[in-house]
Amino acid sequence: MKTTGYASLAALLLLAGAHAGEMSSANYSISWDVTDGGGGLMTSASYVLVDSVGQPSAIGASSSASYILTAGFHAAPDTDTDLVRDFLDNCSLDPNSDQFDSNSDGFGNICDADLNDDGFVDLQDLAVLRTVFLTQPGNPAWNPDADFNNDGAVDLIDASIMRVRFLQAPGPSGIAP
């Protein structure tokens, strides 16, 4: 069994993340593109390797007369376990599977108490929260940006979220600029 390049291939596949790549040697060439999130087929004169991109812990194996190659897809981390991978998550440390981002700034409301969008949660943001406190949709004072937990009301839960975020920047986010 020939294993030349196996370690470097495994390392490269794990580091590939969401980028395209190519790897080759005198015995084989592999090209892949995982940016579309779909599976792919990798071939050479001596083997075929089928991958299952987008499925956690998907394992593929391929063999030929001269070697066996086994590769697994390493899923990107999901630190907050909200089923949205960190690189696509608008609040990578706070669970928010709905990805609610009322002002479309790339930070989900659950980690964005920066109501005036100056990059920092401070007394100015607290003043905005006070003006919309105890409001909900239909109220002329309603501000969806202050509904941090997306429950349809600006209430004590939102005030608690601002308290935790006070004197911090929004985020972190895997998609914010």
TADA-V923449 format. One line per field, one symbol per residue. ss: DSSP state (@ for helix, = for strand, . for the rest). phi: phi as a letter, one per 30 degrees, with the letter a starting at -180 (. if undefined). A space follows every 50 residues. Layout:
ss: ???
phi: ???
//
This chain:
ss: .....@@@@@@@@@@.....====....====.......====....=== =.......=====....=====.............@@@............ ........@@@...........@@@@@@@@@@...........@@@.... .....@@@@@@@@@@............
phi: .cbeidddddddddddhcbdabbaadcabbbbbcddicdabcbadcabbc cbdjcehdcbbbbbdcabbbbbdcdddbechcicdedcddbdcbdaddhe bdchcjcdedbbdddchcjacbddddddeddcdicaejdedebdddddch ciacbdddddddeddeibddjdbdbdd
//
